Amino acid sequence: MTSLSIMLDLSSLQKKILAHKTELFFIFLIFLLAFGIRAHLMIYDLLFGYDSYFHARIAFDVAKTFTVPPIDPLAYFQLEKGALLPEIGTFFWYFTAIIFRIFTFFQPVTKEAWIVAVKFFPAIFGALTSVAMYFLGKEAYNKKTGVIMAFFAAVVPAFVYRTMAGFFEEDSLGFLWFVIGLYFFIKSIKNAEFNKNSIINAVLAGIFFTLMAITWGLFLLIPLVLVAWFGSTLVLGWFRKLEKEKMINLVKNFAITFLLFAVLTTLFTGPNWIGTTTNYVTQYLPISGENIDRIEHTETEANVYSASVGEEQKGVNFWGNKYNALIVFPIIMLLFFVPVRLLRKKTDFVTLLMFYWVLITMVMAYVKLKFTFTFGLPIAVAAGVVFAELFSWLGNRPGFEKKLVAFALGFMCLIGVAAGSFFVSQNVPGIEQNTGWKETLYWMEENTPEDSTFFNWWDEGHWTTFIAERKVSSDNRNYIFKSNSDVARFMLSQDLNEADEILKEYNPDFILLSEDLLGKAPSLGIYAFNISDRTDPRINKFTSISMPCYRNTDALSGKVNIQCGGNNLSEEEYLALPFERIEVPNQIIEQKIRVFIYRNQDATKLFIFNKEMNDTTIVKLFFGIDELDSFEEFYSNKEVRIFKPILG
């Protein structure tokens, strides 16, 4: 290539940039807004959640070796052949590891640099997805709609949640491929044409949908949305007496995208996704008495994990926190603007696609808290559709009405920014809270042998393997139910010989526990006895209550009171409570229930146990370690304890 041709190419590029400078400026602002809200949480040293630590650990190994180990080297040490790694995360691990190595110029990988990167990645993915929403809205409707969709994608709390700095999981990346796939799919079907361009766009849509499939398990949303759109579009086209050629063109473009997606997804992930999608449809989407009852009582499903994991709760109870006032957009869209638009524009092949994306994820978010994230972007889609229709309706109407709509848009934008910013400020990584976990994990890394094994409750398994780099008996993957059950049985055992027998099967070097478990007898019980009914006598015989305590000083008298839940005690009364195990109840509740009340040594919590709970191994470990011959306290930091078993 000659220097003249290079100069001409640069000149042409410069002209294109200048021609789109306003659009590029808005895209840049959206990126900054989305990234800024999410990146605020870079202030914390470590990551959010639990699974983030698992993905960070495995991807860290990939960044160093460019290979995924066949088995997990640190989890489930008691398994002779080790624990297999899930296949669904492989693409995410390689993708982030390669980007990291490129941007660090293939320098030696350090854990410190990697932690900074894994905090950074989700915020970038969220910002890029928000930008992609602009192009989706622009292609589906117009530039104004694209800006609105991108803006609300940048700020809606539900979508901010799983893409904020430190939430290093595959779902932070998955929706980027989905939005890009929808963009190309809309380009292929928008005008109901079948030509070279529509074929290319249909193929690109299938490829990006496949990328979502190999990135994130919730790619099941793709067949749900596409199939619902396809069937409804054909029926609607028949009623409208749409030209046969256009109907055939839509079928061809859909077939290219869907078949390519289906074949490639089956090739990369196996055929099980078909049955899983079908089961979800039959169990939740049809409106029937059985399904309504299942949705209304989702928290009592006959499954131990469902009964114990917080994200299995009904999602609608958290809509205020996840969506704020922005929830009005999908309601208005579904009830009013979609019907109006479909009646007014008989060649609109796009709005039904948006309709099903919003409707299906709305049902998912209603059913499960863990699905509220999936409804975040559809909130932004609904906002775009609502205002697209309002702008279209305004046309040449009086200025007052235009100002009213502009005011409404501005007001909702302010609500969105406030909701997103407030939501972020209220989220602190659990490991960063003042419980002693972070300090304990760093201490373990420095002060225990590298091949140490820990008998632990699954909640903090991923923390332990990534931060402390020590082997655990269980982690948040819940790979083996027995591992969780044995730890729970050990803690609730009232017979020390039984507790010793459980430990002998694992023969760990250490036992890792935290104070929060003292208040979780029902959760421990459902694992220990493998039942989800908390009213079962084997579970409800244990009474355990844990509550944080706060010091309050009266401004006038200077007297200090301790508030524990709804209880107010004087400082003298609170400090008089035992922090060593007692055999005789020290309080009577409601004049008939004899209980044991303790405080912790740091004077930050209060515990209430009945006799059954007071006799458990976990209470003896925390409050009566001097009574136990087969255990010694090895380390203590705030709420965390490490015990060393002395097995005969």
N, C-alpha and C positions, 0 to 999 in steps of 0.2 A: 504494500500500500504506500503510495507516494505521500510526501508531506502536504501537498495541495489537497488530496482527498481527505487526509486526516483533519486538516483545517476546515474543510467544508462540512465534514461530519460533526465537528465540534460546534461550528456555527449553527448547524441545523438543530443540534441538541439544545444549544443556548436559546434559540428561538422558541422551541417547544416549552422549555422551562418558563420563559417569560410569558408565553401565552397562557400558561396554567399557574401563574405565580399566586393568584388569590386562592385557588383550590389547594395548591401545595401548602400554602400558609395555614389554611384551616386544618389540613391533615396533620401538619406539624404540631399545631396547638392541641389537637385531639390526642396525639401521641404523648405529648408532654403532660396533659391532664391525666390521662390514664396511667402513665408510668409514675407520675408524681404521687398520686394517691396511694398507689401500691408500694412504691419504693420508700415511702415514709418509714415502713417497718424494717428497713435496713438498720435502724438504730439498735436493734437487738443483736446479740452475739450469735444466737443460734436460730434454729428453724421452728416452724409451726408444726403442730400435730405430732403424729407418730410415724405414719407411713413415709413421710418426707425423709426421715432418717434412714429407712430401709433403702429407698431409691438413691439417696445420696451416697450410701455406703457401697452399693453395688456399682453404681455409675462411676464412683471414685476408682474402684478396681479396674473398670473398663478403660477409664482415662489413662491409667498407668500401663495397662497390658494390652488394650484393644481386644480383649477376650472376656466372655462371660463365664465365670466358673460353673462347672456342671452341677455342683451342690453348694449350699450355703456353708461357708467355712466356720461360722460363728454361732448359728442358731441350731437348737435342738441337738446339743452335744451328746445326748443319751442315745441317739439313733446310730446304729452301727454303720449304715450306709449314708447317713446325713440327710438333710432336707433338700429336696429339689427346688430350684428357683422357678417362679412363674414365667411362662413364655411371653405373656402380654407386655411385659416391661422392657423387653430386649431392645426394641427400636428406640424407645425413649432414652435408655441408657447410652446407646451408641450415639444418638443424635446430639445429646447434650455434651457427652464426652468429647466428640469430634469438634464441636463448636468451641469448647473450652480450650482444646489443644491448639486450634487455629489461632484464637485470639490471644493466647499466651505464647505464640510463636514456637510451639513444641518444646518449651522449656521444661525442666524436670517438674513433676507434679507434686505440690505440697498440699497438705490437708487444710492449712490456713487459707490458701488461695482458692481451693476448691469450695470451702464453706462460703466464701464471699460470692463465688460464682453461682452456687445453687440458691442463694438468697436472691440473686439478681435475675436468674432465668425466668421464674414465674411472672415477675413484674413486666419483663420485656414481652413475654408471650401474651400476657393480658393486654398490653398496649398495642401490640401488633394485631391482635384479634379485633380490638376496637377500631383500628384503622381499616381492617378488612370489612368491618360492618359498614363503613362509609361506602365502599365500592359496591357492596351488596345492595344497599339501599338506593344508591345512584342507578345501578343497573335495573333494579326492580321497578323504581318509580322515577326519581329525579335527584338532583344534587342536594336540594333542601332536605329531602327525606333521608338521604345518606348521612348528612351532617347530624340530623336528629338521632338517627339510629346509633351512630358512632358515639355521640355525646353521652347518651344514656347507657350505652355499653361500658363506657369509661367509668361511670359513677355508680351504677346500681349495685347495692351492697352484696347481693347474692353472687354476682359474677366477680366482683372484687375479691370476695372471700377466698376462692380457690386459686386466684391468680396473684395474690399479694405476696410481697417479698418473703421468702422463707417457706412457702407452700409448694415444695418441690415434689410434685406428683404428676403422673401422666395426664390427669385431667386438665392441668394448667395449659397443656399443649394441644390436647385433643380437639377442642372447639375451634382452634385456628384452621385446621384442615377441613372441618365441617363447614365453616363459613365460606372458605375459598371454594370448596366443592359446590356449595349452593350457588355461588356467584357464577361459576361456569355452567351449571345446570340451567340456571335462569337464562343465560345467554343462548343456550341451545334450544330452549322451548318457548322463549318469550314471543316470537313472531310466528310460531308454528310453521317454520320452514325446514326443509331438509336439503342441505347443501354442504359444501366442504367446510364452511365455518361452523355450522351447527354440529357436524360430526366431530370436528376437533374439540369443540367445547364440551360435547357429551363425553368424549373420551377423557378429557382433563377432569371433568367432574367425577367420573368413575375412579380415576387415579387418586384424587385427593380424598374421596370418601374411603378408599382403601387405606390411605395413610392414617385416617382417623381409626380405622378398624385395627391396625397393627400398633396403634399408640395407646388406645384406651378402650376398656371393656364396654363403655356405654355407647359404642358405635351402633348399638341396636336401635338407636333413635333414627338412623338413616333409613332402614327398610320400613319402619313404622310410618315415617313422614312421606317417603316417596310412594309407597304402595297406596296409602290413603289418598294422596294427591292424584295419583294416576286413575284410580277407580272413580273418584268423584268428578274428575275432569272429563272422563269419557261419558259419564251419565249426564253431566251438565251440557256437554257438547251435543249429545243426542237430543236433549230437550230444546236446545237453542237452534237445532238444525244446522249445526256448523258444517261447513264444506267438508266433504269426504276427504279431500286431499290434505286439508289441515289436520284432520283427525289422524290420518295415517302418518303424517309427519311427526306429530306428538308421540305416537306409539313407537315409531322408529327411534327417535332421540332418547326416549325413556328406556327403551330396550337396550340401547348401546350402553348407557350409563349404568343401568341396574345389573345387567348381565356381566359387564366388566367388573363391577364392584363385587357381585356375588361370587364370581369365579376366582378372582384374586384373593378375596377375603377367605374363602374356603381353602385356597391353596396355602395361605399364610397362617391361618388360625384354626383350620379344621372346620368340619360341618356342624359342630354343636350350636353355632350361633343361630341356625335356622330354628331348631327346637326351642331354644331359649326365648327367641322373639315371639314365637307362636304361643308359648306358655304365658308370657307376660300379657299378650293381647287377651287371651281367654280368661286370665285371672283378674285383670284390673279394668280393662277398657269397656267391655259390655256392661250396660246398666241393668243389673239384676239384683234381686234381693240378697243372694249369696255374696255377690261381689261388694255390694254396699256394706254388708255386715263385716266382710273381711277388711275393708278400708277403715270403717269406723272403729274396729277393734284390732288394728294392726299391731299395737304394742303388746297384745296378749297372744301373739302367734305362738304355736307350739314348737318353739325353737329356742334353744338356750341362748344362742348368739343374738337373736332378735330381741329377746327379753332383757338382755343385759347391755347391749351396745346403744349408746345414746342416739346415734344417727338413724336407728330403726324406728324412732318415735314418729307419730303422725306429723307430717310437715306443715299442715295448715296452721298449727299452733304457733309457728315461728314466722309467719308471713310478715307481720309488722316489723320484725327485726331485719328480715332479709330483703324486703321490698319497699317498706315505708309507704308513703302515699302513692308511689309509682304503680301500685297494684291496680289503680283505676284504669290504666291504659289497656291491659288485656281484656278487662271486663267490657269497656266501651267498644273496643275493636271487635270482639266476638259477637256482641249483641246487636251492634248498630252498623258499624262502618264496613264490615265485610259483606253483609247482605246488601247494603246500599251500593257498594262498589260493583259487586257481581251483577246486580240488576242494571246498573248504569253502563258498565263496560262489558259487552258480550265477548270481547276478544282478550279479556284479561286472564291469562293463564298462570299468573304469578301469585295473586292474592290467596288462592286456595292453598298454595304451598306454605305461605306465611301462616295462614289460618291453622293448618294442622301442626305446624311447629309449635305454635303458641298453645293450642288446645291440648296436645298430647303431653307436653312438658308441664302444663298446668295441672293435669291429672296426676302426673308423677310427683310433682311438688306437694300436692295435697296429701298424697298417700304416705310419703316418706320424707323425713328431714334430710336424709342424704341426697335426695333428688332436687332439693330446692336450688342447688347450684345450676342445674340444667335449665331452670326457668328464668335465669338472670338475663341472658341474651334475648329470649323471646319478649321480655318486658320492654327491651329497647326496640325490638321489631314492632311491637304493638304501638309504642309511642310514635314511631315513624309513620305507620299506617294511619293512625288517628290524625296526626297533623297534616299528612299528605292529603287526606280527604277534606280537612278543614280549609287548607289553602286552595284546593280545587273548588270547593263550595263558595269561597269568598269571591273569586273571580273579580268582577268590577263592582262589587257591593260597596256600600258607603265606608268611608274611612274609619268611622267609629267601630264598626264590626271588625275591621282588620286590626285596629289597635287592641280590641278586646282579646282577639285570638293571640296576638303578639304578647300581650300581658300574661295570658294563661301559659303560653310556652315559656316565657321568661321566669314566671313563678315556679313552674314545675322543674325548670333547669336549676333554679336555686335550691329547691327541695332535694333534687338529685345530688348536687354537690355536697349539701349539708349532710344528707343521709350517708353518702359514701365516706366522707371525711370523718363523721362521728363514729361510724361503724369501725373504721380502721383504728381510730384512737382507743376504742374499747377492747380491742383484741391484743392480747399479750401472749406470746408463746408460753405454753404451760411450763416448759423447762426453765423459763426465766423468772417464774414466780418465786417468792422467797420461801421455798420449801426445803432447800438444801440439796436438791437433786443435781443441779449443775456442778456444784462443788464436789459432791460425792463421786460423780462420774469421772471428773478430772483426777480426783484422788485415787480412784481405782486404777486408772491408767498408769499412774506413776508408782503405786505402792503395792500392787498385786502382781504375781507372776503372769507372764503373757499367756500361758496356757490354762489360767484359772477358769473354773466352771462355777456358774452361779445358778442356784435354784430360786426361781423368781416368778412373780405374778406377771401375766402377759402384758399388762398395760405399758410397762416401761422397757420391754424387751428391745425394741429398735433403738431407744436412747442408749442402752447399755452396749449394744454391739457396735454402734457407730462412734459414739463419743469415747467410751472406755475401751473399746476394742477387746471385749471379753466375751466368752462363750456363755450362752444362756439356755435354760431348759425350755423356754417358751418365749414367743414374741407376738406382736400384733397381727401377724398373718394368721394366727390360730390354725397352724398347719396340722396339729394333732390335738384333738379334743382331750385325750387322756392327760397330756401335759398340763393343761389348765385345770383339769379335774383333780389331779394329784396334788397340786399346790393348794387348791381350795380345801381338799380333804385334810391336808396337813395342817392348815391354819385353823380349821374348825374342830379338829380332833380334840377330844377331852381325855384321851388316853395317850400318855407320852410314849408308851411302847408302840402304839399304832403309828404315831408320828415318826418314830425312829425307823419303823419298817418301810414306810413310804420313802424316807430319805435314802435308805440303803439301796433301793432300786436305782437311784440316780447317782448316789455317792458324790455329791457336789463338794467343791472346796468351800463354798460360802452360800449363805442364804441372804437374799436381798429383799427387804421389805420396807414399806413406808406407812406412816401413821394413818393415811386416808383409808387403808384397808380395814382399820378398826371400826369404821362406821359403815362397812359394806357387807354385813352379814347376809342380807338377802341375795346380793349378787354372788357372793362366795358360795352360798347354798345351792343356787341353781346349777353352778358348775360342779360342785362336789357330788350332787346326787343326780345330775343330768335330767333335771326337770325344769319346766318354765313356769310352773304354778307356784307363786310365792306364798300361797296360803297352805301349802303342804306342811304337815306337822314337823317334818324333818328340817324345814327351813324356818318356819315362824316360831319355833321354840327359842330361837336366838333373838334377843333384843340388843341392838347396838346402835347408839346414836353418837355422832361426832359433830361438834359445832365449833367454829372459830370464835375466839374471844378478843375483845378490844377494850383498851383502857380509855376511860373518859374522866377528865378532871373538871370538877365544878369550878367555874371562874371565880366565884365569891368565896367559897369555903376552902377551896383547894383540896377537897376530899376526892379520893380516887375511887371510881366504881368500875367494875368489870362487867361488860355486857357480853353474854354468850347466848346467841340466838335471841329469844325473847326474855331471857333471864338476866336480872341485874343483881350482882353481888357486890358487897364491899370488898376492898382489896384484901382485908384480913380474912373474910370468909373464903374468898377464892384461893388464896395461898395456903389456907388450912386444909384444902382438899388434898388427898394423898396422890403421889405420883409413883408409889410402889404398891404392888398388889396386896389386897386385903382379903380375908376369908369371910368376913361378916359384912352384910350390907350396911352402908352408912347413911342411907336416905330412904324415906318412904314417900312414894308419889301417890297422890289422890287418896291418901290415908289407908292404902291397902297394898300397894305394890312395892315390895322391898327391892331396892336396886343398889348397884355399886357406882359411885360417881368418882371420877378421877380427873386430874388435870395433867398435862404433860410438863416436863421439866422446864421447858422454855416459857411456860405460862402463856401459851397462845391458843390452847384448845381445851375443851371440856368434853368428857366422854361419859356416857351413861350405858351401863350393861346390866342385864339380868344375870341370875346365877349361872344359867347355861352358858352364856357368853363369857362370863368371868372365868369359867373353867377351861376355856379353849387354849390351844397352844399359842395362838397369836397374842392373846392378852398376857399370857405368862411370859412370852418373849419380851414384850414391851414394858410390862410393869413388874414382872417377877423373875427376871433372869437369874437372880441369886438362888432361886429355888431349884434351878435346872442344872443337873449334872452333865447332861449330854450336849449343852450349848454354851458358848461364851460370846459375849458382845465384842466384836472385832473393831467396829467403827460406828460412830454416831455423828450425824450432822443435821440439826433441826428436826425435820420429820422423817429422815431416812436412817435406817439401821442396816448394818451388815453383821450377821452372826456367823460364827464358825461352828459347824457341827462336830461333835466328838463321838463318833460312832464306834460301838464295840465290835 
